[in-house]
Amino acid sequence: MARDDLHRLTGNTGGPNCDDDDCPNLYVDRSDGGIVVQGNQCSAFQPPAGEALVKIPEHVLREAVRALGW
């Protein structure tokens, strides 16, 4: 998957809080509809190989749900 395959659901690229494109965000993979999460790494436990834990604020999830019309 390439970055071009992702549609950003949350945050504003170029906005005052996301000007480096490094905010917690959610994306939709255009190829299969999967949700891709960008967030702060969480070390609550060790996930299986090939997986990662990330932590994002609740308001980011709510914004993504609104963007998807759920």
Beta strands, then each sheet from edge to edge (+ up, - down):
strand 1: 6-8
strand 2: 25-29
strand 3: 35-38
strand 4: 40-41
strand 5: 54-55
sheet 1: 1+ 2- 3+
sheet 2: 4+ 5-
end
